[in-house]
């Protein structure tokens, strides 16, 4: 990939209304980021709206700010882009990292849990992370208070990956600034956001998909029924990864989420050996190497007005699976995907988890 193509791909993903799915579709249709950038206004007009692309000068400033922090970019398609993460439909096209990206090729286990975790759960998470590290695993977590913090502390000497919901230059929570620096120095610090990005609430579910995507399995140590940790567990399930949970007292609300996961089929975990048994051990061959054909999802070069109308009439405010739209419309996947792409670029379509879409 040339330097100009890398620049253009970063500009493409930073353009408004371009998400991981539309990014892949645009590259599949036009072959290069430059051609995709040129086509965006035309496609948006077909969808009934207007669209603009990211300013090149803004991308130059972002690259300079990233380099100033000592970080670098991993673009989807790079040989060192995390292989397991690349398999996820919503994998971020661009990551910003500090540290040793090679550790993503080792078997990774995600560990998440409550921010207001009990002292017993924090101690257990720290010991469990240390045991996993001693056995050759890399622990992945989100550098949040509570369980995340202890998971990183327990595995800092053996290799740990911290995924954050802000720019690479911002520590959140502030009291974890030193730990975040240690993770970057001893392991790998990962974000999909440009430097200077504040940790907004909407960024955390997106961060969770990276945590789940990097790992062979996700362990939930302590979590309430509607916590972000259960979102991570759901994303792991959707990606076909193992979900494990540490049981807790039914009298403690912080344990209800874990107990619920176990009741729904998650593997009960009491020690590191239970985790290794659930994922089938730490055979390095389990982590596939090399770059992936990440483009996929064919789109059409042209769509008849009647076909476009046939797709739009099936859409509404309630999310529906794209496969269902293809079935009901009787149209080819390429035509349906093209109409959805045009609507998304025009600002009329929202993509949701599980390959579902709805009108805005």
Kinemage of the C-alpha trace (Angstrom):
@kinemage 1
@onewidth
@group {chain A} dominant
@subgroup {mainchain}
@vectorlist {calphas} color= white
{ca unk a 1} P 0.000 0.000 0.000
{ca unk a 2} L 1.526 3.317 -1.066
{ca unk a 3} L 1.888 6.257 1.283
{ca unk a 4} L -0.735 8.177 -0.679
{ca unk a 5} L -3.198 5.284 -0.508
{ca unk a 6} L -2.698 5.072 3.258
{ca unk a 7} L -3.361 8.795 3.544
{ca unk a 8} L -6.483 8.522 1.389
{ca unk a 9} L -7.802 5.544 3.367
{ca unk a 10} L -7.426 7.482 6.596
{ca unk a 11} L -9.188 10.419 4.971
{ca unk a 12} L -11.964 8.072 3.838
{ca unk a 13} L -12.693 6.637 7.295
{ca unk a 14} L -12.558 10.123 8.841
{ca unk a 15} L -15.183 11.414 6.395
{ca unk a 16} L -18.677 12.000 7.842
{ca unk a 17} L -21.109 9.066 7.624
{ca unk a 18} L -18.407 6.592 6.639
{ca unk a 19} L -18.389 3.583 8.951
{ca unk a 20} L -16.564 0.250 8.774
{ca unk a 21} L -19.149 -1.348 6.470
{ca unk a 22} L -19.437 1.550 4.026
{ca unk a 23} L -15.641 1.894 4.048
{ca unk a 24} L -15.252 -1.688 2.865
{ca unk a 25} L -17.995 -1.341 0.272
{ca unk a 26} L -16.507 1.811 -1.207
{ca unk a 27} L -13.088 0.176 -1.556
{ca unk a 28} L -14.700 -2.926 -3.069
{ca unk a 29} L -16.507 -0.882 -5.686
{ca unk a 30} L -13.877 1.701 -6.586
{ca unk a 31} L -10.636 -0.146 -5.923
{ca unk a 32} L -8.817 2.745 -4.262
{ca unk a 33} L -9.559 5.272 -1.545
{ca unk a 34} L -8.901 8.167 -3.916
{ca unk a 35} L -11.607 7.015 -6.340
{ca unk a 36} L -13.981 6.342 -3.439
{ca unk a 37} L -13.481 9.863 -2.089
{ca unk a 38} L -14.296 11.316 -5.506
{ca unk a 39} L -17.496 9.265 -5.729
{ca unk a 40} L -18.982 10.067 -2.309
{ca unk a 41} L -20.888 13.253 -3.336
{ca unk a 42} L -22.417 11.461 -6.337
{ca unk a 43} L -23.526 8.454 -4.290
{ca unk a 44} L -25.020 10.679 -1.596
{ca unk a 45} L -26.976 12.603 -4.227
{ca unk a 46} L -28.483 9.323 -5.466
{ca unk a 47} L -29.546 8.656 -1.885
{ca unk a 48} L -31.325 11.992 -1.706
{ca unk a 49} L -28.802 14.008 0.289
{ca unk a 50} L -25.397 15.633 0.337
{ca unk a 51} L -22.056 14.457 1.695
{ca unk a 52} L -18.562 15.829 2.056
{ca unk a 53} L -15.196 14.229 2.570
{ca unk a 54} L -12.653 14.870 5.307
{ca unk a 55} L -10.364 17.825 4.716
{ca unk a 56} L -6.872 16.748 3.677
{ca unk a 57} L -5.274 19.405 5.868
{ca unk a 58} L -7.135 18.050 8.899
{ca unk a 59} L -5.759 14.566 8.190
{ca unk a 60} L -2.234 15.964 7.952
{ca unk a 61} L -2.672 17.618 11.347
{ca unk a 62} L -3.981 14.358 12.829
{ca unk a 63} L -1.020 12.389 11.504
{ca unk a 64} L 1.398 14.944 12.930
{ca unk a 65} L -0.361 14.850 16.322
{ca unk a 66} L -0.284 11.037 16.314
{ca unk a 67} L 3.426 10.949 15.587
{ca unk a 68} L 4.057 13.499 18.331
{ca unk a 69} L 2.646 11.055 20.899
{ca unk a 70} L 4.970 8.273 19.722
{ca unk a 71} L 2.030 6.338 18.262
{ca unk a 72} L 1.483 4.917 14.789
{ca unk a 73} L -1.367 3.708 12.577
{ca unk a 74} L -2.433 0.163 11.820
{ca unk a 75} L -4.711 0.123 8.787
{ca unk a 76} L -6.923 -2.808 7.928
{ca unk a 77} L -5.007 -4.750 5.327
{ca unk a 78} L -1.633 -4.170 6.992
{ca unk a 79} L 0.224 -7.397 7.809
{ca unk a 80} L 0.365 -6.458 11.493
{ca unk a 81} L -3.293 -5.461 11.808
{ca unk a 82} L -4.716 -7.828 14.492
{ca unk a 83} L -5.878 -10.945 12.668
{ca unk a 84} L -8.783 -11.878 14.949
{ca unk a 85} L -10.096 -8.306 14.986
{ca unk a 86} L -10.062 -8.184 11.195
{ca unk a 87} L -12.647 -10.989 11.129
{ca unk a 88} L -15.334 -8.808 12.738
{ca unk a 89} L -17.796 -7.054 10.440
{ca unk a 90} L -17.469 -3.808 12.382
{ca unk a 91} L -13.692 -3.882 12.818
{ca unk a 92} L -12.220 -0.365 12.727
{ca unk a 93} L -10.431 0.360 9.426
{ca unk a 94} L -7.796 2.410 11.260
{ca unk a 95} L -6.226 1.870 14.682
{ca unk a 96} L -3.772 4.131 16.476
{ca unk a 97} L -1.373 2.179 18.699
{ca unk a 98} L 1.549 2.651 21.068
{ca unk a 99} L 3.695 -0.290 22.043
{ca unk a 100} L 4.343 -3.736 20.636
{ca unk a 101} L 1.672 -4.649 18.086
{ca unk a 102} L 3.235 -8.100 17.678
{ca unk a 103} L 1.613 -9.269 20.926
{ca unk a 104} L -1.778 -9.327 19.171
{ca unk a 105} L -0.487 -12.433 17.365
{ca unk a 106} L -0.256 -14.238 20.703
{ca unk a 107} L -3.392 -15.875 22.170
{ca unk a 108} L -5.413 -13.078 23.777
{ca unk a 109} L -8.079 -13.290 26.480
{ca unk a 110} L -10.354 -10.328 27.255
{ca unk a 111} L -11.202 -9.630 30.882
{ca unk a 112} L -13.906 -7.124 31.788
{ca unk a 113} L -16.132 -6.298 34.739
{ca unk a 114} L -17.655 -3.726 37.041
{ca unk a 115} L -16.103 -0.320 37.638
{ca unk a 116} L -17.410 -0.375 41.226
{ca unk a 117} L -16.207 -3.918 41.758
{ca unk a 118} L -15.904 -5.506 45.176
{ca unk a 119} L -12.494 -5.912 46.774
{ca unk a 120} L -12.767 -9.700 46.439
{ca unk a 121} L -13.534 -9.472 42.718
{ca unk a 122} L -10.649 -7.054 42.142
{ca unk a 123} L -8.233 -9.415 43.866
{ca unk a 124} L -9.553 -12.390 41.911
{ca unk a 125} L -9.229 -10.506 38.593
{ca unk a 126} L -5.626 -9.545 39.366
{ca unk a 127} L -4.674 -13.126 40.286
{ca unk a 128} L -6.501 -14.584 37.279
{ca unk a 129} L -4.770 -12.161 34.902
{ca unk a 130} L -1.382 -13.052 36.382
{ca unk a 131} L -2.102 -16.764 35.987
{ca unk a 132} L -3.089 -16.272 32.345
{ca unk a 133} L 0.046 -14.265 31.681
{ca unk a 134} L 2.207 -16.942 33.304
{ca unk a 135} L 0.683 -19.465 30.901
{ca unk a 136} L 1.501 -17.348 27.837
{ca unk a 137} L -1.770 -15.487 27.257
{ca unk a 138} L -2.138 -11.749 26.669
{ca unk a 139} L -4.877 -10.096 28.735
{ca unk a 140} L -7.018 -7.488 26.962
{ca unk a 141} L -9.106 -4.948 28.864
{ca unk a 142} L -10.367 -1.373 28.751
{ca unk a 143} L -8.319 0.534 31.364
{ca unk a 144} L -11.470 1.450 33.290
{ca unk a 145} L -11.733 1.526 37.057
{ca unk a 146} L -12.299 -1.708 38.955
{ca unk a 147} L -11.876 -5.028 37.168
{ca unk a 148} L -10.145 -3.576 34.091
{ca unk a 149} L -7.517 -1.881 36.234
{ca unk a 150} L -6.746 -5.053 38.171
{ca unk a 151} L -6.646 -7.155 35.005
{ca unk a 152} L -3.948 -4.887 33.577
{ca unk a 153} L -2.014 -4.788 36.834
{ca unk a 154} L -2.000 -8.566 37.068
{ca unk a 155} L -0.705 -9.020 33.521
{ca unk a 156} L 1.538 -5.986 33.066
{ca unk a 157} L 4.724 -8.060 33.312
{ca unk a 158} L 3.606 -10.744 30.847
{ca unk a 159} L 2.003 -8.523 28.225
{ca unk a 160} L -1.334 -6.716 28.244
{ca unk a 161} L -3.422 -4.748 25.750
{ca unk a 162} L -5.392 -1.682 26.836
{ca unk a 163} L -8.172 -0.446 24.551
{ca unk a 164} L -9.327 3.100 25.271
{ca unk a 165} L -12.360 5.162 24.240
{ca unk a 166} L -10.434 8.408 23.773
{ca unk a 167} L -7.457 9.756 21.887
{ca unk a 168} L -4.120 8.038 22.494
{ca unk a 169} L -2.962 11.168 24.372
{ca unk a 170} L -5.817 11.221 26.905
{ca unk a 171} L -5.972 9.097 30.055
{ca unk a 172} L -9.400 8.160 31.407
{ca unk a 173} L -10.031 7.807 34.246
{ca unk a 174} L -7.313 10.323 35.193
{ca unk a 175} L -6.069 8.200 38.090
{ca unk a 176} L -5.062 5.512 35.577
{ca unk a 177} L -2.669 7.817 33.694
{ca unk a 178} L 0.419 6.052 35.052
{ca unk a 179} L -1.074 2.612 34.382
{ca unk a 180} L -1.977 3.627 30.826
{ca unk a 181} L 1.625 4.703 30.245
{ca unk a 182} L 2.852 1.387 31.677
{ca unk a 183} L 0.557 -0.518 29.306
{ca unk a 184} L 1.989 1.406 26.341
{ca unk a 185} L 5.536 0.744 27.515
{ca unk a 186} L 5.141 -2.937 28.435
{ca unk a 187} L 2.344 -4.055 26.122
{ca unk a 188} L 0.070 -2.290 23.650
{ca unk a 189} L -2.257 0.712 23.908
{ca unk a 190} L -5.008 0.821 21.264
{ca unk a 191} L -7.641 3.321 20.132
{ca unk a 192} L -9.565 4.087 16.958
{ca unk a 193} L -9.917 7.800 17.781
{ca unk a 194} L -7.648 10.680 16.713
{ca unk a 195} L -5.509 12.435 19.329
{ca unk a 196} L -7.459 14.905 21.426
{ca unk a 197} L -10.729 12.913 21.310
{ca unk a 198} L -12.525 13.003 24.653
{ca unk a 199} L -14.016 9.769 26.104
{ca unk a 200} L -17.694 10.348 25.292
{ca unk a 201} L -20.374 7.850 26.357
{ca unk a 202} L -21.027 6.666 22.803
{ca unk a 203} L -17.376 5.701 22.386
{ca unk a 204} L -17.432 2.967 25.031
{ca unk a 205} L -19.658 0.398 23.254
{ca unk a 206} L -17.457 0.873 20.171
{ca unk a 207} L -14.358 0.314 22.324
{ca unk a 208} L -15.940 -2.881 23.663
{ca unk a 209} L -16.170 -4.389 20.186
{ca unk a 210} L -12.405 -3.981 19.813
{ca unk a 211} L -11.811 -5.663 23.169
{ca unk a 212} L -14.004 -8.603 22.159
{ca unk a 213} L -12.567 -8.727 18.654
{ca unk a 214} L -8.940 -8.973 19.761
{ca unk a 215} L -9.546 -12.016 21.953
{ca unk a 216} L -10.240 -15.715 21.574
{ca unk a 217} L -12.644 -15.407 24.502
{ca unk a 218} L -14.034 -12.896 26.988
{ca unk a 219} L -14.167 -13.403 30.760
{ca unk a 220} L -16.632 -11.334 32.797
{ca unk a 221} L -15.537 -11.180 36.440
{ca unk a 222} L -18.269 -9.063 38.042
{ca unk a 223} L -21.046 -7.141 36.278
{ca unk a 224} L -24.561 -5.814 36.713
{ca unk a 225} L -27.288 -7.052 34.332
{ca unk a 226} L -27.232 -3.932 32.106
{ca unk a 227} L -23.540 -3.110 32.267
{ca unk a 228} L -21.083 -2.405 29.483
{ca unk a 229} L -19.338 -5.669 30.341
{ca unk a 230} L -22.373 -7.597 29.160
{ca unk a 231} L -22.260 -5.615 25.923
{ca unk a 232} L -18.714 -6.886 25.450
{ca unk a 233} L -19.894 -10.436 26.161
{ca unk a 234} L -22.703 -10.088 23.596
{ca unk a 235} L -20.275 -8.781 20.977
{ca unk a 236} L -17.956 -11.713 21.676
{ca unk a 237} L -20.857 -14.122 21.189
{ca unk a 238} L -21.821 -12.472 17.891
{ca unk a 239} L -18.214 -12.844 16.725
{ca unk a 240} L -18.250 -16.561 17.545
{ca unk a 241} L -15.829 -16.208 20.451
{ca unk a 242} L -16.019 -17.989 23.805
{ca unk a 243} L -17.840 -16.202 26.640
{ca unk a 244} L -16.939 -17.067 30.247
{ca unk a 245} L -18.102 -15.700 33.593
{ca unk a 246} L -17.087 -15.848 37.227
{ca unk a 247} L -20.054 -16.752 39.450
{ca unk a 248} L -20.954 -14.571 42.420
{ca unk a 249} L -23.322 -14.324 45.324
{ca unk a 250} L -26.998 -13.881 44.316
{ca unk a 251} L -27.181 -11.312 47.117
{ca unk a 252} L -24.706 -9.004 45.356
{ca unk a 253} L -26.225 -6.982 42.459
{ca unk a 254} L -22.759 -6.744 40.928
{ca unk a 255} L -22.757 -10.511 40.393
{ca unk a 256} L -26.179 -10.754 38.750
{ca unk a 257} L -24.843 -10.142 35.251
{ca unk a 258} L -22.289 -12.944 35.534
{ca unk a 259} L -24.822 -15.356 36.976
{ca unk a 260} L -27.184 -14.471 34.136
{ca unk a 261} L -24.496 -15.197 31.552
{ca unk a 262} L -23.829 -18.595 33.114
{ca unk a 263} L -27.531 -19.415 33.129
{ca unk a 264} L -27.631 -18.525 29.412
{ca unk a 265} L -24.733 -20.842 28.591
{ca unk a 266} L -21.497 -18.992 29.364
{ca unk a 267} L -18.686 -21.153 30.738
{ca unk a 268} L -18.323 -20.976 34.504
{ca unk a 269} L -14.795 -19.882 35.435
{ca unk a 270} L -13.042 -20.417 38.752
{ca unk a 271} L -9.386 -20.300 37.656
{ca unk a 272} L -7.103 -19.900 34.663
{ca unk a 273} L -7.291 -23.608 33.821
{ca unk a 274} L -11.048 -23.291 33.279
{ca unk a 275} L -10.369 -20.530 30.723
{ca unk a 276} L -7.731 -22.533 28.872
{ca unk a 277} L -10.028 -25.553 28.751
{ca unk a 278} L -12.894 -23.440 27.372
{ca unk a 279} L -10.850 -22.014 24.497
{ca unk a 280} L -9.026 -25.263 23.797
{ca unk a 281} L -5.630 -24.242 25.126
{ca unk a 282} L -3.137 -21.682 23.895
{ca unk a 283} L -1.970 -23.285 20.666
{ca unk a 284} L -0.391 -20.440 18.634
{ca unk a 285} L -1.950 -21.923 15.502
{ca unk a 286} L -5.348 -20.790 16.825
{ca unk a 287} L -4.384 -17.207 15.963
{ca unk a 288} L -4.305 -16.960 12.193
{ca unk a 289} L -1.481 -14.959 10.689
{ca unk a 290} L -1.290 -12.600 7.743
{ca unk a 291} L -3.642 -10.087 6.205
{ca unk a 292} L -7.239 -10.849 5.308
{ca unk a 293} L -9.430 -10.080 2.326
{ca unk a 294} L -11.388 -7.562 4.333
{ca unk a 295} L -13.280 -5.837 1.530
{ca unk a 296} L -16.110 -8.267 0.693
{ca unk a 297} L -19.755 -7.203 0.417
{ca unk a 298} L -20.106 -6.549 -3.327
{ca unk a 299} L -21.869 -3.443 -4.558
{ca unk a 300} L -23.292 -2.609 -7.961
{ca unk a 301} L -22.031 0.029 -10.378
{ca unk a 302} L -25.580 1.164 -11.145
{ca unk a 303} L -29.089 0.725 -9.767
{ca unk a 304} L -32.399 1.214 -11.577
{ca unk a 305} L -34.884 3.622 -9.981
{ca unk a 306} L -37.441 0.827 -9.601
{ca unk a 307} L -34.958 -1.358 -7.736
{ca unk a 308} L -33.981 1.538 -5.484
{ca unk a 309} L -37.636 2.138 -4.636
{ca unk a 310} L -38.171 -1.569 -3.931
{ca unk a 311} L -35.457 -1.468 -1.285
{ca unk a 312} L -36.478 1.823 0.296
{ca unk a 313} L -40.098 0.731 0.765
{ca unk a 314} L -38.884 -2.157 2.964
{ca unk a 315} L -37.052 0.182 5.330
{ca unk a 316} L -38.421 1.977 8.363
{ca unk a 317} L -37.541 3.200 11.846
{ca unk a 318} L -37.375 -0.392 13.169
{ca unk a 319} L -34.074 -2.117 12.430
{ca unk a 320} L -34.239 -5.064 10.030
{ca unk a 321} L -31.567 -7.502 8.883
{ca unk a 322} L -29.992 -6.775 5.503
{ca unk a 323} L -30.462 -10.448 4.563
{ca unk a 324} L -34.202 -10.013 5.096
{ca unk a 325} L -34.279 -7.001 2.775
{ca unk a 326} L -32.486 -9.029 0.108
{ca unk a 327} L -34.970 -11.897 0.497
{ca unk a 328} L -38.102 -9.744 0.428
{ca unk a 329} L -36.982 -7.514 -2.431
{ca unk a 330} L -35.857 -10.393 -4.630
{ca unk a 331} L -32.883 -8.269 -5.705
{ca unk a 332} L -29.234 -9.232 -5.755
{ca unk a 333} L -27.116 -8.531 -2.672
{ca unk a 334} L -24.999 -6.119 -4.723
{ca unk a 335} L -27.992 -3.956 -5.646
{ca unk a 336} L -29.392 -3.918 -2.105
{ca unk a 337} L -26.003 -3.070 -0.613
{ca unk a 338} L -25.577 -0.227 -3.117
{ca unk a 339} L -28.924 1.346 -2.218
{ca unk a 340} L -28.127 1.073 1.493
{ca unk a 341} L -24.720 2.649 0.901
{ca unk a 342} L -26.276 5.578 -0.989
{ca unk a 343} L -28.815 6.151 1.790
{ca unk a 344} L -26.113 5.974 4.473
{ca unk a 345} L -23.923 8.531 2.712
{ca unk a 346} L -26.947 10.794 2.326
{ca unk a 347} L -27.594 10.621 6.070
{ca unk a 348} L -30.841 8.666 5.816
{ca unk a 349} L -29.720 5.239 7.047
{ca unk a 350} L -28.341 3.978 10.359
{ca unk a 351} L -26.431 0.711 10.680
{ca unk a 352} L -26.920 -1.232 13.887
{ca unk a 353} L -25.410 -4.303 15.502
{ca unk a 354} L -25.996 -7.706 13.970
{ca unk a 355} L -26.068 -6.537 10.348
{ca unk a 356} L -29.322 -4.609 10.769
{ca unk a 357} L -30.309 -1.239 9.305
{ca unk a 358} L -33.038 1.344 9.858
{ca unk a 359} L -34.038 4.743 8.537
{ca unk a 360} L -32.941 7.749 10.558
